[in-house]
Amino acid sequence: MKTRVIARLDAKPPYIAKPIFFEGLRKVGMPEELALKYSSANADEICYIDIYSSLCDREIKLEPIRAVASKILIPFAVGGGIRSIDDMKALFANGADKVIINSYAVMQDPSIIDKAESLFGSQAITIQIDAKRKDLWWECYADCGKNPTGKNVLDWALEVEKRGAGEILLSSIDHDGAKRGFDSELIRKVNEITTIPLIAGSGAGSIEHITKMASIAKPSAVALATVLHDDIVTIKEVQDALNGEKG
């Protein structure tokens, strides 16, 4: 099975912005324009995350989601500040195919995953895990990487799978946006203990970074942002490299 290539759009509405190590932001474009660009380039999916919704305790803005959904025909996953089933219903009603849940589940009420799975099905539920290394383990962080939770990433990954998540989007705070390569050890460990699809993110700076990580960790998909926004690689180049890597 081929490794999917997902274009990740981190939003501080109305713009798509890119942090480094989850700190600082630079504007890289408008959501609908970038989504159309990557969709036209045959990305397997668009992943849109309003990175300020949870941090600023506000509802996710629906206008950019409608704008993106109107431009693309590929799967569209949306997250940012989801706190309730009603939030999810609003995202689905405005064009999302999947919802991405993070801070509320890990910090307040993990049973929201069970409830979402029972209503929408596991295929519609992605759990984002933002990880930071702590000596010999990794800790889950919430609220755009600002707040430590005390939860071990490996324990949380097993829990969200048991609760009905359909896939995990794994990000490394230590590697995010630095273009120095992935935390392949983290990705491999999470992938080895879970059976649901794993999306690997954070750290790509070259084709070689991506293929090396894929050969070590074997994720189901890779989520890319900076290397696409900065035109360092193309969707096709990554897809061709990964298909070759997997034989």
C-alpha positions in Angstrom: 0.0 0.0 0.0 1.4 3.4 -0.9 2.2 6.0 1.6 -0.2 8.9 1.3 1.1 12.5 0.9 -0.9 15.0 2.8 -0.6 18.8 2.5 -0.9 20.4 5.9 -2.3 23.9 6.2 -1.8 25.5 9.6 -4.1 28.5 9.9 -4.2 31.7 11.8 -7.2 33.0 9.9 -7.5 34.5 7.5 -4.0 33.3 6.5 -2.1 30.0 6.4 1.0 30.5 8.6 3.9 28.4 9.6 5.6 28.2 13.0 9.0 26.8 13.9 9.1 24.6 16.9 5.4 25.7 17.4 6.7 29.3 18.0 6.5 32.4 15.8 4.5 32.6 12.6 5.1 33.7 9.0 2.3 34.1 6.5 2.5 31.7 3.5 -0.8 32.3 1.7 -4.5 32.0 1.7 -6.2 28.7 2.5 -8.3 28.2 -0.6 -5.4 29.1 -2.9 -2.9 26.7 -1.3 -5.5 24.0 -1.0 -6.3 24.3 -4.7 -2.6 24.3 -5.6 -1.9 21.0 -3.7 -5.2 19.4 -4.8 -4.3 20.1 -8.4 -0.9 18.6 -7.8 -2.7 15.4 -6.7 -2.1 15.5 -3.0 -3.9 12.6 -1.3 -5.5 14.8 1.3 -5.7 18.4 2.6 -5.3 18.8 6.4 -6.4 22.2 7.7 -5.7 23.1 11.4 -6.7 26.4 13.0 -3.8 26.5 15.3 -5.1 29.5 17.3 -8.6 28.3 18.1 -7.6 26.1 21.1 -4.8 28.5 22.3 -7.1 31.5 22.3 -10.2 29.6 23.5 -12.3 30.6 20.5 -14.5 28.7 18.0 -12.9 27.6 14.8 -13.7 30.0 11.9 -15.9 28.3 9.4 -15.5 30.7 6.4 -12.1 29.4 5.4 -13.3 25.8 5.7 -16.2 26.5 3.3 -13.8 28.2 0.9 -11.4 25.3 0.9 -14.1 22.7 0.6 -15.5 24.5 -2.4 -12.2 24.3 -4.3 -11.1 20.6 -3.8 -12.4 17.1 -4.4 -9.9 15.2 -2.3 -10.4 14.2 1.4 -10.4 17.2 3.7 -9.5 16.9 7.4 -10.2 19.9 9.7 -9.2 20.6 13.3 -8.6 23.4 15.8 -10.3 24.0 19.1 -12.9 21.2 18.8 -14.6 20.9 22.2 -18.0 19.2 21.4 -20.0 17.0 19.1 -21.7 20.2 17.9 -18.3 21.6 16.8 -17.8 18.5 14.8 -21.2 18.7 13.2 -20.5 22.3 12.2 -17.3 21.2 10.5 -18.9 18.4 8.6 -21.8 20.7 7.5 -19.2 23.1 6.1 -17.3 20.6 4.0 -15.0 18.6 6.3 -14.6 14.9 5.6 -12.7 14.2 8.9 -12.3 16.1 12.1 -9.0 16.4 14.0 -9.2 16.4 17.8 -6.4 17.3 20.1 -6.4 19.5 23.2 -9.9 19.0 24.6 -9.5 15.2 24.5 -6.1 15.0 26.0 -6.6 17.7 28.6 -10.3 17.5 29.6 -12.5 14.7 28.3 -11.1 11.8 26.3 -14.6 10.3 26.1 -15.3 12.8 23.3 -13.4 10.3 21.1 -15.8 7.5 22.0 -18.8 9.7 21.4 -17.5 11.0 18.0 -16.8 7.4 16.8 -20.2 6.2 17.7 -21.9 9.0 15.8 -19.6 9.6 12.8 -17.5 6.4 12.5 -13.8 5.9 13.2 -12.9 6.8 9.6 -14.0 10.4 10.3 -12.0 10.8 13.5 -8.3 11.8 13.5 -6.4 12.4 16.8 -3.6 14.8 16.7 -0.7 14.2 19.1 1.9 16.9 19.7 4.9 15.3 21.3 8.0 16.7 23.0 10.9 14.6 24.1 11.5 14.3 27.9 14.8 12.4 28.3 13.7 8.8 27.6 10.0 9.4 26.8 7.8 11.8 25.0 5.1 14.0 26.6 1.8 15.1 25.0 1.4 18.8 24.7 -1.9 20.8 24.1 -3.0 24.2 23.0 -0.6 24.6 20.0 2.3 23.1 21.9 2.1 25.5 24.8 0.8 23.3 27.6 2.3 20.1 28.9 -0.3 17.4 29.9 1.8 14.9 31.8 0.6 12.2 29.5 3.1 9.8 27.9 2.6 9.8 24.1 2.8 6.1 23.8 0.1 5.6 26.5 -2.1 8.2 24.9 -1.7 6.7 21.4 -2.9 3.3 22.7 -5.8 4.9 24.5 -7.1 6.9 21.5 -7.0 3.8 19.4 -9.0 1.9 22.0 -11.5 4.7 22.2 -12.2 4.5 18.5 -9.9 6.9 16.7 -9.5 6.1 13.0 -6.0 7.5 12.6 -3.3 9.5 14.5 -1.6 12.7 13.2 1.8 12.8 15.0 3.8 16.0 15.3 7.1 16.6 17.0 7.5 20.0 18.7 11.2 19.5 18.8 11.4 19.1 15.0 8.5 21.1 13.7 9.4 23.6 10.9 13.1 23.2 11.4 13.7 21.3 8.1 16.3 19.1 9.8 14.6 15.8 9.6 11.9 13.8 11.5 11.9 12.3 14.9 11.9 8.8 13.3 12.3 7.0 16.6 9.1 8.6 17.9 7.2 7.8 14.8 8.4 4.2 14.7 7.6 3.6 18.4 4.0 4.9 18.0 3.5 2.9 14.7 4.8 -0.3 16.3 2.3 -0.2 19.2 -0.8 0.9 17.3 -2.7 -0.7 14.4 -4.6 2.3 13.1 -3.1 4.5 10.3 -0.3 6.9 11.4 0.3 10.2 9.7 3.9 11.4 10.4 4.7 15.1 10.5 7.3 17.7 11.6 10.8 18.1 10.3 10.9 17.5 6.5 13.5 19.6 4.8 14.3 17.4 1.8 13.2 14.3 -0.1 15.9 12.4 1.7 14.5 13.3 5.1 11.1 11.9 4.0 12.3 8.7 2.5 14.7 8.0 5.4 11.9 8.4 7.9 9.5 6.3 5.9 12.1 3.4 5.7 12.6 3.5 9.4 9.1 4.2 10.8 6.8 3.1 7.9 3.9 5.4 8.5 0.7 5.2 6.5 1.0 8.9 5.5 3.3 11.9 5.7 2.0 15.4 6.4 4.0 18.2 4.8 3.9 21.9 5.2 7.1 24.0 5.0 8.8 22.0 2.2 5.6 22.4 0.1 5.0 26.1 0.9 8.7 26.9 0.2 8.7 24.9 -3.1 11.5 22.7 -1.8 9.8 19.6 -3.0 6.6 18.9 -5.0 3.8 16.5 -4.2 4.8 14.3 -7.2 8.4 14.2 -6.2 7.5 12.9 -2.7 5.0 10.4 -4.1 7.5 9.0 -6.6 10.2 8.8 -3.9 7.9 7.0 -1.5 6.6 4.6 -4.0 10.1 3.7 -5.0 11.1 3.4 -1.3 8.2 0.9 -0.8 9.2 -1.0 -3.9 
